[in-house]
């Protein structure tokens, strides 16, 4: 059986790892074995971060809506319950944007949510 050196394929694979590790400090960007471990860790953190980003933004939107509704004398949970009872289907992201950019419209939405409480 002939000997196979795998020169170009192995080099290409190593270079992909080193390219992904460019910008890392010290040997983590130059030594393939150490760079491979660092890159795999970074991929793991990136995967987890993509999930966390969704949670973080949802929390931010809820905090913004809560702050805006409390200024109008209503809690977030009462506001959300009122919207559900009145079949208002606006997501948290849009409600947050409306609360920031157009307070008059948000006041009208809070009024709609408040109708079911009375």
C-alpha atoms as an extended CHARMM CRD file, in Angstrom:
* protein
*
       118  EXT
         1         1  UNK       CA              0.0000000000        0.0000000000        0.0000000000  PROA      1               0.0000000000
         2         2  UNK       CA              1.4150000000        3.4030000000       -0.9340000000  PROA      2               0.0000000000
         3         3  UNK       CA              2.2800000000        5.9310000000        1.7300000000  PROA      3               0.0000000000
         4         4  UNK       CA             -0.0550000000        8.9260000000        2.0390000000  PROA      4               0.0000000000
         5         5  UNK       CA              1.3750000000       12.1330000000        3.5010000000  PROA      5               0.0000000000
         6         6  UNK       CA             -1.8900000000       14.1540000000        3.5400000000  PROA      6               0.0000000000
         7         7  UNK       CA              0.0630000000       17.3540000000        3.0570000000  PROA      7               0.0000000000
         8         8  UNK       CA             -2.4220000000       19.7690000000        1.5400000000  PROA      8               0.0000000000
         9         9  UNK       CA             -5.5480000000       18.5050000000        3.3210000000  PROA      9               0.0000000000
        10        10  UNK       CA             -3.9310000000       18.6060000000        6.7700000000  PROA      10              0.0000000000
        11        11  UNK       CA             -2.3590000000       22.0050000000        6.0920000000  PROA      11              0.0000000000
        12        12  UNK       CA             -5.7040000000       23.4060000000        4.9310000000  PROA      12              0.0000000000
        13        13  UNK       CA             -7.4480000000       22.0990000000        8.0720000000  PROA      13              0.0000000000
        14        14  UNK       CA             -4.7560000000       23.5570000000       10.3370000000  PROA      14              0.0000000000
        15        15  UNK       CA             -4.8350000000       26.8750000000        8.5410000000  PROA      15              0.0000000000
        16        16  UNK       CA             -8.6090000000       27.1000000000        9.0240000000  PROA      16              0.0000000000
        17        17  UNK       CA             -8.1300000000       26.7190000000       12.7750000000  PROA      17              0.0000000000
        18        18  UNK       CA             -5.2870000000       29.2570000000       12.8430000000  PROA      18              0.0000000000
        19        19  UNK       CA             -7.3500000000       31.7100000000       10.8070000000  PROA      19              0.0000000000
        20        20  UNK       CA            -10.2260000000       31.3460000000       13.2910000000  PROA      20              0.0000000000
        21        21  UNK       CA             -7.7400000000       31.9500000000       16.1350000000  PROA      21              0.0000000000
        22        22  UNK       CA             -6.2260000000       35.0940000000       14.6420000000  PROA      22              0.0000000000
        23        23  UNK       CA             -6.4850000000       37.8580000000       17.2010000000  PROA      23              0.0000000000
        24        24  UNK       CA             -6.0970000000       35.5140000000       20.1700000000  PROA      24              0.0000000000
        25        25  UNK       CA             -3.1980000000       36.3040000000       22.5090000000  PROA      25              0.0000000000
        26        26  UNK       CA              0.1560000000       34.4980000000       22.5450000000  PROA      26              0.0000000000
        27        27  UNK       CA              0.4500000000       30.8880000000       21.4440000000  PROA      27              0.0000000000
        28        28  UNK       CA             -3.3230000000       30.6670000000       21.1790000000  PROA      28              0.0000000000
        29        29  UNK       CA             -3.0440000000       32.3290000000       17.7670000000  PROA      29              0.0000000000
        30        30  UNK       CA              0.1500000000       30.6210000000       16.5370000000  PROA      30              0.0000000000
        31        31  UNK       CA              0.3960000000       27.0470000000       17.8080000000  PROA      31              0.0000000000
        32        32  UNK       CA             -2.1450000000       24.7290000000       16.1540000000  PROA      32              0.0000000000
        33        33  UNK       CA             -2.7590000000       22.4220000000       19.1280000000  PROA      33              0.0000000000
        34        34  UNK       CA             -3.3650000000       25.2850000000       21.5470000000  PROA      34              0.0000000000
        35        35  UNK       CA             -5.2800000000       27.3250000000       18.9650000000  PROA      35              0.0000000000
        36        36  UNK       CA             -7.5860000000       24.3710000000       18.2470000000  PROA      36              0.0000000000
        37        37  UNK       CA             -8.5850000000       24.1460000000       21.8990000000  PROA      37              0.0000000000
        38        38  UNK       CA             -9.1060000000       27.9020000000       22.1440000000  PROA      38              0.0000000000
        39        39  UNK       CA            -11.1810000000       27.9770000000       18.9500000000  PROA      39              0.0000000000
        40        40  UNK       CA            -13.3850000000       25.0960000000       20.1180000000  PROA      40              0.0000000000
        41        41  UNK       CA            -13.9740000000       26.8890000000       23.4060000000  PROA      41              0.0000000000
        42        42  UNK       CA            -14.8110000000       30.0930000000       21.5450000000  PROA      42              0.0000000000
        43        43  UNK       CA            -17.3090000000       28.2280000000       19.3450000000  PROA      43              0.0000000000
        44        44  UNK       CA            -18.9080000000       26.7680000000       22.4580000000  PROA      44              0.0000000000
        45        45  UNK       CA            -19.2370000000       30.2080000000       24.0450000000  PROA      45              0.0000000000
        46        46  UNK       CA            -20.5650000000       31.6890000000       20.7920000000  PROA      46              0.0000000000
        47        47  UNK       CA            -23.2550000000       29.0110000000       20.5580000000  PROA      47              0.0000000000
        48        48  UNK       CA            -24.3040000000       29.6230000000       24.1540000000  PROA      48              0.0000000000
        49        49  UNK       CA            -24.1700000000       33.3970000000       23.6160000000  PROA      49              0.0000000000
        50        50  UNK       CA            -26.6110000000       33.2230000000       20.7250000000  PROA      50              0.0000000000
        51        51  UNK       CA            -29.1610000000       31.6550000000       23.0600000000  PROA      51              0.0000000000
        52        52  UNK       CA            -28.3810000000       34.1030000000       25.8830000000  PROA      52              0.0000000000
        53        53  UNK       CA            -28.8180000000       37.0900000000       23.5830000000  PROA      53              0.0000000000
        54        54  UNK       CA            -32.4650000000       36.1710000000       23.0330000000  PROA      54              0.0000000000
        55        55  UNK       CA            -33.0630000000       35.9330000000       26.7940000000  PROA      55              0.0000000000
        56        56  UNK       CA            -31.2400000000       39.2040000000       27.4700000000  PROA      56              0.0000000000
        57        57  UNK       CA            -33.2360000000       41.1620000000       24.9040000000  PROA      57              0.0000000000
        58        58  UNK       CA            -36.5280000000       39.7420000000       26.1850000000  PROA      58              0.0000000000
        59        59  UNK       CA            -35.5820000000       40.8700000000       29.7110000000  PROA      59              0.0000000000
        60        60  UNK       CA            -34.6430000000       44.3250000000       28.4130000000  PROA      60              0.0000000000
        61        61  UNK       CA            -37.9530000000       44.7290000000       26.5790000000  PROA      61              0.0000000000
        62        62  UNK       CA            -39.9150000000       43.6510000000       29.6550000000  PROA      62              0.0000000000
        63        63  UNK       CA            -37.9820000000       46.1020000000       31.8550000000  PROA      63              0.0000000000
        64        64  UNK       CA            -38.6770000000       48.9530000000       29.4410000000  PROA      64              0.0000000000
        65        65  UNK       CA            -42.3870000000       48.1260000000       29.2050000000  PROA      65              0.0000000000
        66        66  UNK       CA            -42.6030000000       47.7790000000       32.9910000000  PROA      66              0.0000000000
        67        67  UNK       CA            -40.9760000000       51.1840000000       33.5120000000  PROA      67              0.0000000000
        68        68  UNK       CA            -43.3110000000       52.8260000000       31.0010000000  PROA      68              0.0000000000
        69        69  UNK       CA            -46.4750000000       51.2170000000       32.4000000000  PROA      69              0.0000000000
        70        70  UNK       CA            -45.5750000000       52.0570000000       36.0090000000  PROA      70              0.0000000000
        71        71  UNK       CA            -45.3400000000       55.7210000000       35.0230000000  PROA      71              0.0000000000
        72        72  UNK       CA            -48.9640000000       55.3730000000       33.9210000000  PROA      72              0.0000000000
        73        73  UNK       CA            -50.0080000000       53.6480000000       37.1530000000  PROA      73              0.0000000000
        74        74  UNK       CA            -50.0680000000       50.0210000000       36.0200000000  PROA      74              0.0000000000
        75        75  UNK       CA            -47.7820000000       47.0440000000       36.6020000000  PROA      75              0.0000000000
        76        76  UNK       CA            -46.3080000000       44.9950000000       33.7730000000  PROA      76              0.0000000000
        77        77  UNK       CA            -48.2450000000       41.8560000000       34.6830000000  PROA      77              0.0000000000
        78        78  UNK       CA            -51.5670000000       43.7050000000       34.8110000000  PROA      78              0.0000000000
        79        79  UNK       CA            -50.7220000000       45.3690000000       31.4970000000  PROA      79              0.0000000000
        80        80  UNK       CA            -49.8320000000       42.0520000000       29.8420000000  PROA      80              0.0000000000
        81        81  UNK       CA            -52.9710000000       40.4140000000       31.2080000000  PROA      81              0.0000000000
        82        82  UNK       CA            -55.1280000000       43.2860000000       29.9540000000  PROA      82              0.0000000000
        83        83  UNK       CA            -53.6180000000       43.0370000000       26.4830000000  PROA      83              0.0000000000
        84        84  UNK       CA            -54.3140000000       39.2960000000       26.3980000000  PROA      84              0.0000000000
        85        85  UNK       CA            -57.9490000000       39.7910000000       27.4630000000  PROA      85              0.0000000000
        86        86  UNK       CA            -58.4770000000       42.4310000000       24.7690000000  PROA      86              0.0000000000
        87        87  UNK       CA            -56.7560000000       40.3210000000       22.0590000000  PROA      87              0.0000000000
        88        88  UNK       CA            -54.0190000000       42.8770000000       21.3930000000  PROA      88              0.0000000000
        89        89  UNK       CA            -51.2370000000       40.8920000000       19.7140000000  PROA      89              0.0000000000
        90        90  UNK       CA            -48.1960000000       43.1390000000       19.9070000000  PROA      90              0.0000000000
        91        91  UNK       CA            -44.9250000000       41.4970000000       20.8570000000  PROA      91              0.0000000000
        92        92  UNK       CA            -42.6650000000       42.7910000000       23.6090000000  PROA      92              0.0000000000
        93        93  UNK       CA            -40.0990000000       44.1800000000       21.1960000000  PROA      93              0.0000000000
        94        94  UNK       CA            -42.6660000000       46.3730000000       19.4400000000  PROA      94              0.0000000000
        95        95  UNK       CA            -44.2870000000       47.4570000000       22.7100000000  PROA      95              0.0000000000
        96        96  UNK       CA            -40.8660000000       48.4690000000       23.9950000000  PROA      96              0.0000000000
        97        97  UNK       CA            -40.1100000000       50.4800000000       20.8510000000  PROA      97              0.0000000000
        98        98  UNK       CA            -43.5150000000       52.1780000000       20.9850000000  PROA      98              0.0000000000
        99        99  UNK       CA            -43.0200000000       53.0480000000       24.6670000000  PROA      99              0.0000000000
       100       100  UNK       CA            -39.7270000000       54.7780000000       23.8330000000  PROA      100             0.0000000000
       101       101  UNK       CA            -40.4880000000       56.4410000000       20.5200000000  PROA      101             0.0000000000
       102       102  UNK       CA            -44.2170000000       57.2300000000       20.7180000000  PROA      102             0.0000000000
       103       103  UNK       CA            -45.5020000000       57.7430000000       24.2810000000  PROA      103             0.0000000000
       104       104  UNK       CA            -48.9420000000       58.9290000000       23.1330000000  PROA      104             0.0000000000
       105       105  UNK       CA            -49.6220000000       55.6850000000       21.2730000000  PROA      105             0.0000000000
       106       106  UNK       CA            -48.2980000000       53.6740000000       24.2130000000  PROA      106             0.0000000000
       107       107  UNK       CA            -50.6440000000       55.5710000000       26.5220000000  PROA      107             0.0000000000
       108       108  UNK       CA            -53.5440000000       54.5300000000       24.2610000000  PROA      108             0.0000000000
       109       109  UNK       CA            -52.4020000000       50.8880000000       24.3690000000  PROA      109             0.0000000000
       110       110  UNK       CA            -52.1880000000       51.0350000000       28.1680000000  PROA      110             0.0000000000
       111       111  UNK       CA            -55.7050000000       52.4880000000       28.1820000000  PROA      111             0.0000000000
       112       112  UNK       CA            -56.9000000000       49.5320000000       26.1110000000  PROA      112             0.0000000000
       113       113  UNK       CA            -55.2570000000       47.1100000000       28.5190000000  PROA      113             0.0000000000
       114       114  UNK       CA            -56.7140000000       48.9980000000       31.4850000000  PROA      114             0.0000000000
       115       115  UNK       CA            -60.3120000000       48.7380000000       30.1820000000  PROA      115             0.0000000000
       116       116  UNK       CA            -60.5940000000       45.0690000000       31.1240000000  PROA      116             0.0000000000
       117       117  UNK       CA            -59.5080000000       45.7770000000       34.7240000000  PROA      117             0.0000000000
       118       118  UNK       CA            -62.3120000000       48.2260000000       35.4600000000  PROA      118             0.0000000000
